[in-house]
């Protein structure tokens, strides 16, 4: 056979050739390529719209198509870093064994031939079955992956379904292709403009996104294929829906940028120009009152909306690693440090916005270092003597009275004035006007399950309850109710699992204070766990460090 008639290598063969060229050995272990937590958070914020569409539109379809199968669905960025994960718990143990989880990078350079990395390298859908993986340690795995393309046709990342090799059925590649197209269509529909659906009766319809003047802003896969075969006249499309004469009646829909349901406190009282001028913002309000939602709204409307928004819960940082997590560190800076070091949250926010939630939980030494960073606008990583410039807008948040902490000597006065350029107090949910609370309840329910409605009695119970956990508690109560009322059409009071109010009253004045409620809850949970702090902290959803701080605060009061 002549050389010109030799069959071209398959994607798997090309991938193995690339791995061998890079000096990888099949029997060696794959590199442990994990993103530092700060960088993972920054990437997840950068791809927030992608992750939101994945959760809202892809996961329900995934659950329906692959119900009961032991597999894992992975959303990855353009470098193969896993941004979000979902799937059956039976496969989770095997997946964790090879770090098939959020923050792990699965590019070919570190993981050899695998569906995620090879799909990115080939920029086409690919299936890697069992021993087709380059590294022998991955041979128990079978995966199908499909690249994700944005409305502009650029590569966004990849969607992957991974299973044990024995459970990877022949429909997996078609399923992941369908899920990828669903996600791409959702992304296209979220862009502002005119969405032209050329055949609304077809699941694989070509869709185009046009501007007000008919200019082409984007298209889905089928739309790009259609554009390659037909002359394009966007103005004609907008003037005459039947102008193409290819389908009975193309549907043209006006789309708008979508966001979370608005709340009265969404941006009220915060002049956006404060952040634009670099003035630090301090947001105070009860737990769950929407502080992070406010910051995300401000970020989306700011000139830095294309730059990172890094949100850090200071109360969840391990006490011994607070400075390393915030300021980063060089390799080998301390026992257990990663050899390549860590960027840290502050440097991850460079060019964007940094939100320090529960800033009152920072230890005093970390407060001192943070003050120096804010004054000098440079960060010196732990173990280094070389300062690095940083540029971010600072937003701090706390449910505690920082001014009182300053008076008590537990928060630095100079840092308080540095972070409090503009102070914004968020009202608790119980203080909102009734019509606005009703609107929020209905908006949240419509997002969770449009088929369900509240009975008048259930709505009244939600409106009468003080909801000390505010919007967060309301969302959780509705999520539980949706599960309990599934298929019934109505949510009644029996579906609403809300804690009883002290004294049997529902008014904000008819119970203990939030601090007393918090103290009682900590003490009760610790007693229920027989004094086991780790278990009590897990049940409360907080770190052991924060739990110990609660205990220490009780001892001082």
For each residue, the residues with C-beta under 8 A, 3 or more apart:
1: 5 6
2: 5 6
3: 6
4:
5: 1 2
6: 1 2 3
7:
8:
9: 13 14 17
10: 13 14
11: 14 15 118 122 124 126
12: 15 16 113 118 126 128 132
13: 9 10 16 17
14: 9 10 11 17 18 122
15: 11 12 18 19 108 112 113 117 118 121 122 134
16: 12 13 19 20 113 134
17: 9 13 14 20 21
18: 14 15 21 22 108 121
19: 15 16 22 24 108 112 113 134
20: 16 17 23 24
21: 17 18
22: 18 19 108 109
23: 20
24: 19 20 28 112 134 135
25: 28
26: 112 134 135 136
27: 136
28: 24 25 135
29: 135 137
30: 98 110 111 112 135 137 138
31: 110 111
32: 99
33: 104 105 106 107 110 111
34: 99 103 104 105
35: 39 40 43 81 103 104 105
36: 39 40 328 338 342 343 344
37: 40 41 103 325
38: 41 42 310 312 325 328 342 343 344 345 347 348
39: 35 36 42 43 343 348
40: 35 36 37 43 44 81 102 103
41: 37 38 44 45 310 311 312 345 348
42: 38 39 45 46 308 310 348 349 352
43: 35 39 40 46 47 77 81 83
44: 40 41 47 48 51 83 84
45: 41 42 48 308 309 310 311
46: 42 43 308
47: 43 44 50 51 77 83 156 157
48: 44 45 51 52 296 309
49: 52 53 187 190
50: 47 53 54 75 83 148 156 157 183 187
51: 44 47 48 54 55 75 83 84
52: 48 49 55 56
53: 49 50 56 57 58 183 186 187 190
54: 50 51 57 58 59 75 84 183
55: 51 52 58 59 84
56: 52 53 59 60 186
57: 53 54 60 61 182 183 186
58: 53 54 55 61 62 73 75 159 179 182 183 186
59: 54 55 56 62 63 73 86
60: 56 57 63 64
61: 57 58 64 65 178 179 182
62: 58 59 65 66 73 86 179
63: 59 60 66 67
64: 60 61 67
65: 61 62 175 178 179
66: 62 63 69 71 161 175
67: 63 64
68: 88
69: 66 88 163 167 169
70: 87 88 90 91 163 164 167
71: 66 87 88 91 161 162 163 167 168 172
72: 85 86 87 88 91 92 95 100 161 162 163
73: 58 59 62 85 86 87 159 160 161 179
74: 82 84 85 100 116 159 160 161 162
75: 50 51 54 58 82 83 84 85 157 159
76: 79 80 81 82 83 106 116 157 158 159 160
77: 43 47 80 81 83 156 157
78: 120 155 156 157
79: 76 105 107 120
80: 76 77 105 106 107 111 116 117 120 158
81: 35 40 43 76 77 103 104 105 106
82: 74 75 76 85 100 101 102 103 104 105 106
83: 43 44 47 50 51 75 76 77 102 157
84: 44 51 54 55 74 75 102
85: 72 73 74 75 82 100 101 102
86: 59 62 72 73
87: 70 71 72 73 91 92 95
88: 68 69 70 71 72 91 92
89: 92
90: 70 93
91: 70 71 72 87 88 94 95 162 163 164
92: 72 87 88 89 95 96
93: 90 96 97
94: 91 97 98 140 141 164
95: 72 87 91 92 98 100 101 162
96: 92 93 99 100 101
97: 93 94
98: 30 94 95 137 138 141
99: 32 34 96 104
100: 72 74 82 85 95 96 104 106 141 162
101: 82 85 95 96 104
102: 40 82 83 84 85
103: 34 35 37 40 81 82
104: 33 34 35 81 82 99 100 101
105: 33 34 35 79 80 81 82 110 111
106: 33 76 80 81 82 100 110 111 114 116 117
107: 33 79 80 110 111 116 117 120
108: 15 18 19 22 111 112 113 114 117 118 120 121
109: 22 117
110: 30 31 33 105 106 107
111: 30 31 33 80 105 106 107 108 114 116 117 135 138
112: 15 19 24 26 30 108 117 133 134 135 138
113: 12 15 16 19 108 117 118 128 132 133 134
114: 106 108 111 117 118 128 133 134 138 141 143
115: 118 119 126 127 128 143 144 145 160 162
116: 74 76 80 106 107 111 119 120 143 145 158 160
117: 15 80 106 107 108 109 111 112 113 114 120 121
118: 11 12 15 108 113 114 115 121 122 126 128 145
119: 115 116 122 123 124 125 126 145 146 147 158 160
120: 78 79 80 107 108 116 117 123 147 155 157 158
121: 15 18 108 117 118
122: 11 14 15 118 119 126
123: 119 120 147 155
124: 11 119 147
125: 119 144 145 146 147 173 176 177 180
126: 11 12 115 118 119 122 144 145
127: 115 142 143 144 145 172 173
128: 12 113 114 115 118 132 133 142 143 145
129: 132 142 165 168
130: 133 139 140 141 142 165
131: 139
132: 12 113 128 129
133: 112 113 114 128 130 136 138 139 141
134: 15 16 19 24 26 112 113 114 138
135: 24 26 28 29 30 111 112 138 139
136: 26 27 133 139
137: 29 30 98
138: 30 98 111 112 114 133 134 135 141
139: 130 131 133 135 136 165
140: 94 130 164 165
141: 94 98 100 114 130 133 138 162 163 164 165
142: 127 128 129 130 162 163 164 165 167 168 172
143: 114 115 116 127 128 160 161 162 163 168
144: 115 125 126 127 160 161 168 172 173 175 176
145: 115 116 118 119 125 126 127 128 158 159 160 161 176
146: 119 125 158 159 160 173 176 177 179 180
147: 119 120 123 124 125 155 157 158 180
148: 50 155 156 157 158 159 180 183 184
149: 153 154 155 156 184 221
150: 153 154 155 156 184 187 218
151: 184 187 188 191 209 217 218 219 220
152: 218
153: 149 150 218 219 224
154: 149 150
155: 78 120 123 147 148 149 150
156: 47 50 77 78 148 149 150 187
157: 47 50 75 76 77 78 83 120 147 148
158: 76 80 116 119 120 145 146 147 148
159: 58 73 74 75 76 145 146 148 176 179 180 183
160: 73 74 76 115 116 119 143 144 145 146 176
161: 66 71 72 73 74 143 144 145 172 175 176 179
162: 71 72 74 91 95 100 115 141 142 143
163: 69 70 71 72 91 141 142 143 167 168 172
164: 70 91 94 140 141 142 167 168
165: 129 130 139 140 141 142 168
166:
167: 69 70 71 142 163 164
168: 71 129 142 143 144 163 164 165 172
169: 69 172
170: 173
171: 174 175
172: 71 127 142 144 161 163 168 169 175 176
173: 125 127 144 146 170 176 177
174: 171 177 178
175: 65 66 144 161 171 172 178 179
176: 125 144 145 146 159 160 161 172 173 179 180
177: 125 146 173 174 180 181
178: 61 65 174 175 181 182
179: 58 61 62 65 73 146 159 161 175 176 182 183
180: 125 146 147 148 159 176 177 183 184
181: 177 178 184 185 204 220 221
182: 57 58 61 178 179 185 186
183: 50 53 54 57 58 148 159 179 180 186 187
184: 148 149 150 151 180 181 187 188 220 221
185: 181 182 188 189 207 220
186: 53 56 57 58 182 183 189 190
187: 49 50 53 150 151 156 183 184 190 191
188: 151 184 185 191 195 207 209 218 219 220
189: 185 186 195 255
190: 49 53 186 187 255 257 258
191: 151 187 188 209 217 218 255 257
192: 255 256 257
193: 209 210 211 212 217 218 254 255
194: 209 210 211 212 238 252 253 254 255
195: 188 189 207 208 209 252 253 254 255
196: 207 208 209 210 237 250 251 252
197: 200 205 207 250 251 252 253
198: 205 206 207 208 223 226 244 246 247 250
199: 202 205 206 247 250
200: 197 205 250 251
201: 205
202: 199 205
203:
204: 181 222
205: 197 198 199 200 201 202 222
206: 198 199 219 220 222 223 225 226
207: 185 188 195 196 197 198 219 220 222 223
208: 195 196 198 216 218 219 223 226 227 234 237
209: 151 188 191 193 194 195 196 216 217 218 219 255
210: 193 194 196 214 215 216 217 234 237 238
211: 193 194 214 215 216 217 234
212: 193 194
213: 234 235
214: 210 211 233 234 235 236 237 238
215: 210 211 234
216: 208 209 210 211 219 227 232 234
217: 151 191 193 209 210 211
218: 150 151 152 153 188 191 193 208 209
219: 151 153 188 206 207 208 209 216 223 224 226 227
220: 151 181 184 185 188 206 207 223 224
221: 149 181 184 224 225
222: 204 205 206 207 225 226
223: 198 206 207 208 219 220 226 227
224: 153 219 220 221 227 228
225: 206 221 222 228 229
226: 198 206 208 219 222 223 229 230
227: 208 216 219 223 224 230 232
228: 224 225
229: 225 226
230: 226 227 244 246
231:
232: 216 227
233: 214 236 237 243
234: 208 210 211 213 214 215 216 237 238
235: 213 214 238 239
236: 214 233 239 240 243 244
237: 196 208 210 214 233 234 240 241 243 244 250 252
238: 194 210 214 234 235 252
239: 235 236 243
240: 236 237 243
241: 237 249 250 251 252
242: 245 249 250
243: 233 236 237 239 240
244: 198 230 236 237 247 250
245: 242
246: 198 230 250
247: 198 199 244 250
248:
249: 241 242
250: 196 197 198 199 200 237 241 242 244 246 247
251: 196 197 200 241
252: 194 195 196 197 237 238 241
253: 194 195 197
254: 193 194 195
255: 189 190 191 192 193 194 195 209
256: 192
257: 190 191 192
258: 190
259: 262 297 300
260: 293 296 297
261: 439 440 443 444 447
262: 259 266
263: 266 290 293 432 436 440 471
264: 268 427 432 433 436
265: 268 285 289 290 294 426 427
266: 262 263 290 293 294 297
267: 270 272 294 297 298 301
268: 264 265
269: 424
270: 267 274 281 294 298 422 424
271: 274 422
272: 267 275 276 298 301 302
273: 276 277
274: 270 271 277 279 281 421 422
275: 272 278 279 281 298 302 353 393 395
276: 272 273 302 303
277: 273 274
278: 275 393
279: 274 275 421 422
280: 374 393 394 395 396 418 419 420 421 422
281: 270 274 275 298 393 394 395 396 421 422 424
282: 395 396 397 398 402 419 420 421 422 423 424
283: 291 294 295 395 396 397 398 424 425 426
284: 397 398 399 401 402 423 424 425 426
285: 265 289 290 291 397 399 425 426 427 428
286: 289 399 426 428 468 470 514
287: 399 469 470 472 514
288: 429 469 470 471 472 473
289: 265 285 286 399 426 427 428 429 470 471
290: 263 265 266 285 293 294 426 470 471
291: 283 285 294 295 357 397 426
292: 295 296 311 355 357 397
293: 260 263 266 290 296 297 471
294: 265 266 267 270 283 290 291 297 298 424 426
295: 283 291 292 298 299 309 311 353 355 395 397
296: 48 260 292 293 299 300 309
297: 259 260 266 267 293 294 300 301
298: 267 270 272 275 281 294 295 301 302 353 395
299: 295 296 302 304 305 309 352 353
300: 259 296 297 305
301: 267 272 297 298 305
302: 272 275 276 298 299 305 353 393
303: 276
304: 299 307 351 352 353 393
305: 299 300 301 302
306:
307: 304 351 352 353
308: 42 45 46 348 349 350 351 352 353
309: 45 48 295 296 299 349 352 353 355
310: 38 41 42 45 345 348 349 352 353 354 355 392
311: 41 45 292 295 355 357
312: 38 41 317 325 326 345 354 355 356 357
313: 316 317 357 358
314: 317 322 356 357 358 359 360 361 362
315: 357 358 361 542 543 545 546 549
316: 313 542 543 545 546
317: 312 313 314 321 322 325 326 361 543 545
318: 321 322 325 543 545
319: 322 363 545
320:
321: 317 318 324 325
322: 314 317 318 319 325 326 362 363 366
323: 326 327 365 366 369 382
324: 321 327 328 329 333 334 337 342 344 382
325: 37 38 312 317 318 321 322 342 344 345
326: 312 317 322 323 344 345 346 366 369 370
327: 323 324 344 346 347 369 373 379 380 381 382
328: 36 38 324 341 342 343 344 346 347 379 381 382
329: 324 333 334 337 341 342 344 381 382 383 384
330: 333 341 381 382 383 384
331: 337 338 339 340 341
332: 337 339 383
333: 324 329 330 337 341 381 382 383 384
334: 324 329 337 382 383
335:
336:
337: 324 329 331 332 333 334 341 342 383
338: 36 331 341 342
339: 331 332
340: 331
341: 328 329 330 331 333 337 338 381
342: 36 38 324 325 328 329 337 338 381
343: 36 38 39 328 347 348
344: 36 38 324 325 326 327 328 329 347 348 379 381
345: 38 41 310 312 325 326 348 349 354
346: 326 327 328 349 350 354 373 379 390 392
347: 38 327 328 343 344 350 379 381 388 390
348: 38 39 41 42 308 310 343 344 345
349: 42 308 309 310 345 346 352 353 354 390 392
350: 308 346 347 390 391 392
351: 304 307 308 391 392
352: 42 299 304 307 308 309 310 349 392 393
353: 275 295 298 299 302 304 307 308 309 310 349 392 393 394 395
354: 310 312 345 346 349 392 393 394 395
355: 292 295 309 310 311 312 395 396 397
356: 312 314 359 362 370 394 395 396 397 419
357: 291 292 311 312 313 314 315 397 398
358: 313 314 315 361 397 398 399 400
359: 314 356 362 396 397 398 402 419
360: 314 398 400 402 405 410 411
361: 314 315 317 358 546 549
362: 314 322 356 359 366 367 370
363: 319 322 366 367
364: 367 368 410 412
365: 323 368 369
366: 322 323 326 362 363 369 370
367: 362 363 364 370 371 411 412 415
368: 364 365 371 372 412
369: 323 326 327 365 366 372 373
370: 326 356 362 366 367 373 374 415
371: 367 368 374 375 412 414 415 418
372: 368 369 375 376
373: 327 346 369 370 376 377 378 379 390
374: 280 370 371 377 394 415 418 419
375: 371 372 418
376: 372 373 387
377: 373 374 389 390 391
378: 373 387 388 389 390
379: 327 328 344 346 347 373 387 388 390
380: 327 384 385 386 387 388
381: 327 328 329 330 333 341 342 344 347 384 388
382: 323 324 327 328 329 330 333 334
383: 329 330 332 333 334 337
384: 329 330 333 380 381
385: 380
386: 380
387: 376 378 379 380
388: 347 378 379 380 381
389: 377 378
390: 346 347 349 350 373 377 378 379
391: 350 351 377
392: 310 346 349 350 351 352 353 354
393: 275 278 280 281 302 304 352 353 354
394: 280 281 353 354 356 374 419
395: 275 280 281 282 283 295 298 353 354 355 356
396: 280 281 282 283 355 356 359 419 420
397: 282 283 284 285 291 292 295 355 356 357 358 359
398: 282 283 284 357 358 359 360 402
399: 284 285 286 287 289 358
400: 358 360 404 405
401: 284 404 405
402: 282 284 359 360 398 405 406 411 416 420
403: 406 407 416
404: 400 401 407 408
405: 360 400 401 402 408 410 411
406: 402 403 409 411 412 413 416
407: 403 404
408: 404 405 411
409: 406
410: 360 364 405
411: 360 367 402 405 406 408 415 416
412: 364 367 368 371 406 415 416
413: 406 416 417
414: 371 417 418
415: 367 370 371 374 411 412 418 419
416: 402 403 406 411 412 413 419 420
417: 413 414 420
418: 280 371 374 375 414 415
419: 280 282 356 359 374 394 396 415 416
420: 280 282 396 402 416 417 423
421: 274 279 280 281 282
422: 270 271 274 279 280 281 282
423: 282 284 420
424: 269 270 281 282 283 284 294
425: 283 284 285
426: 265 283 284 285 286 289 290 291 294
427: 264 265 285 289 431 432
428: 285 286 289 431 468 470 508
429: 288 289 432 437 440 467 470 471 474
430: 466 467 508
431: 427 428 508
432: 263 264 427 429 436 437 440
433: 264 436 437
434: 437 438 463
435: 438 439
436: 263 264 432 433 439 440
437: 429 432 433 434 440 441 463
438: 434 435 441 442 459 463
439: 261 435 436 442 443
440: 261 263 429 432 436 437 443 444 471 474
441: 437 438 444 445 454 459 462 463 474 478
442: 438 439 445 446 454
443: 261 439 440 446 447
444: 261 440 441 447 448 474 475 478
445: 441 442 448 449 452 453 454 478 482 491
446: 442 443 450
447: 261 443 444
448: 444 445 452 478 479 482
449: 445 452 482 486
450: 446
451: 489
452: 445 448 449 482 485 488 489 490 491
453: 445 489 490 491
454: 441 442 445 458 459 462 490 491
455: 458 459 490 491 492 493
456: 459 460
457: 460 461 492 493
458: 454 455 461 462 481 490 491 492 493 495 496
459: 438 441 454 455 456 462 463
460: 456 457 463 464
461: 457 458 464 465 493 496 498
462: 441 454 458 459 465 467 474 477 496 498
463: 434 437 438 441 459 460
464: 460 461 506
465: 461 462 498 501 506
466: 430 501 506 507 508 510 511
467: 429 430 462 470 473 474 477 498
468: 286 428 473 514 517
469: 287 288 472 473 474 476
470: 286 287 288 289 290 428 429 467 473 474
471: 263 288 289 290 293 429 440 474 475
472: 287 288 469 475 476
473: 288 467 468 469 470 476 477
474: 429 440 441 444 462 467 469 470 471 477 478
475: 444 471 472 478 479
476: 469 472 473 479 480
477: 462 467 473 474 480 481 496 497 498
478: 441 444 445 448 474 475 481 482 491
479: 448 475 476 482 483
480: 476 477 483 484 495 496 497
481: 458 477 478 484 485 491 495 496 497
482: 445 448 449 452 478 479 485 486 491
483: 479 480 486
484: 480 481 491 494 495
485: 452 481 482 488 489 490 491 492 495
486: 449 482 483
487:
488: 452 485
489: 451 452 453 485
490: 452 453 454 455 458 485
491: 445 452 453 454 455 458 478 481 482 484 485 495 496
492: 455 457 458 485 495
493: 455 457 458 461 496
494: 484
495: 458 480 481 484 485 491 492
496: 458 461 462 477 480 481 491 493
497: 477 480 481
498: 461 462 465 467 477
499:
500: 504
501: 465 466 504 505 506 510 511
502: 505 510 511 512 517
503: 510 511
504: 500 501 510
505: 501 502 509 510 511
506: 464 465 466 501 510
507: 466 510
508: 428 430 431 466 511
509: 505
510: 466 501 502 503 504 505 506 507
511: 466 501 502 503 505 508 517
512: 502 516 517 520
513: 516 517
514: 286 287 468 517 518
515: 518 519
516: 512 513 519 520
517: 468 502 511 512 513 514 520 521
518: 514 515 521 522 550
519: 515 516 522 523 550 554
520: 512 516 517 523 524
521: 517 518 524 525 540
522: 518 519 525 526 536 540 547 550 551 554
523: 519 520 526 527 554
524: 520 521 527 528
525: 521 522 528 529 536 539 540
526: 522 523 529 531 533 536
527: 523 524 530 531
528: 524 525 536 539
529: 525 526 532 533 535 536 539
530: 527
531: 526 527
532: 529 535 536
533: 526 529 536 537 544 547 548
534: 537 538 544
535: 529 532 538 539
536: 522 525 526 528 529 532 533 539 540 547
537: 533 534 540 542 543 544 546 547
538: 534 535 541
539: 525 528 529 535 536
540: 521 522 525 536 537 547
541: 538
542: 315 316 537 546 547
543: 315 316 317 318 537 546 547
544: 533 534 537 547 548
545: 315 316 317 318 319 548 549
546: 315 316 361 537 542 543 549 550
547: 522 533 536 537 540 542 543 544 550 551
548: 533 544 545 551 552
549: 315 361 545 546 552 553
550: 518 519 522 546 547 553 554
551: 522 547 548 554 555
552: 548 549 555 556
553: 549 550 556 557
554: 519 522 523 550 551 557
555: 551 552
556: 552 553
557: 553 554
